[in-house]
Amino acid sequence: MAGTKESDLVTAVLLYAIRCLAEGDQLALRGIGFGPKEIEALRQMNLADLHRAGSLQAHCLDIRLNRNVFWPMVEHLRQEREAEEVQQALIAADAPLEMLRALFGLGAREYTRLRRMFSVAPSVGRPPEPDEAMEHTLWDAWSKRVADREPGTLDAADYLAIHEETGSSLRAVWNLSQRWSQYGDLSDRSA
């Protein structure tokens, strides 16, 4: 028995209502319009009744969009999507675990899983220190970004930008920026 989009909606709402009933969430049930008679009818429903609801061609629901909830939700989802994209870009560029732990709270297991997912070769040993010319290039790119803010406030996009701008490894970018952040006010490194 093929369901319609209407029957899918009714079934989903009925499942939600039955779960609310099982959890004793009377407030949620009242919020979607279930009164005492409808709650009693829910109590009497069984799995076969839900299956039969799949054959309905119409629905008994009055659905409205709550824009006050919808737009913040959409914004939250966009921010989460962008954060995931940045994480993936960092992983693909061989960012160190310490960086992802500090920026996103990523644990070792998730870090390893993401590295495997993006086929990033395992890193062995300590990354080589950049030569003096690359260190100056990194310093210039880093200091531009921290000029108007605290050194420890760079975000993931800043680190990616420095990596792309300088061509240096993210491991070197992270290690040096952490070192420079710890030194404090480093307004003129060239002296």
C-alpha positions, 0 to 999 in steps of 0.5 A, spaced: 500 500 500 503 506 497 502 512 501 501 519 499 505 525 502 498 527 506 498 520 509 506 520 511 504 527 514 499 524 518 503 518 520 508 522 522 504 526 527 500 520 530 507 517 531 509 524 534 503 524 538 503 517 541 510 518 543 508 525 547 503 520 550 508 515 552 512 520 555 507 524 559 508 530 555 501 533 555 503 540 554 506 538 547 499 534 545 495 540 547 500 545 543 498 541 537 491 541 538 489 534 542 484 534 547 482 529 552 477 525 547 483 525 542 488 523 547 483 517 549 483 515 541 491 515 541 491 511 547 486 506 543 491 506 537 495 500 535 500 499 529 495 496 525 491 503 525 498 507 523 499 502 517 491 503 515 493 511 516 498 510 510 492 509 505 489 516 507 488 521 501 487 527 506 489 529 512 486 532 519 491 537 520 492 544 520 499 546 519 502 553 520 509 555 519 512 559 525 516 564 522 519 566 529 522 559 530 523 557 522 528 563 521 533 562 527 533 554 525 535 556 518 540 560 521 543 555 526 543 550 520 547 554 516 552 556 521 552 548 522 553 546 515 558 552 514 562 549 520 562 542 518 565 545 511 570 548 514 572 542 519 572 538 512 577 543 509 581 543 515 581 535 515 583 535 507 588 540 508 592 535 514 590 540 520 593 537 526 588 534 532 590 539 537 587 545 532 581 541 531 580 540 538 581 547 540 577 550 535 571 545 534 572 540 540 573 534 536 576 528 539 581 523 537 576 518 534 572 523 530 578 526 527 581 519 525 574 517 522 574 524 518 581 523 516 579 516 513 573 519 510 577 524 506 583 519 505 588 523 508 594 519 509 596 518 516 602 523 519 608 520 522 612 524 527 613 531 528 612 536 522 618 539 519 619 547 521 618 552 516 625 555 513 626 562 515 623 565 509 616 561 510 616 563 517 617 570 515 611 569 510 607 566 515 608 571 520 606 577 516 599 573 514 598 571 521 600 578 524 595 582 519 589 577 522 591 579 529 592 586 528 585 588 531 584 583 536 587 578 541 592 573 538 588 567 540 582 569 537 583 566 530 578 562 527 578 556 523 577 560 517 583 565 518 587 559 519 585 556 512 586 563 509 593 563 512 595 556 509 592 558 502 595 564 502 602 562 504 602 555 501 605 552 508 602 546 512 596 547 517 601 544 522 606 549 521 601 555 521 598 552 527 604 551 531 607 557 529 601 561 531 600 558 538 607 559 539 606 567 537 600 567 541 603 565 547 609 570 547 604 576 547 605 583 544 609 581 538 608 588 534 615 587 530 618 581 529 623 583 523 627 587 528 
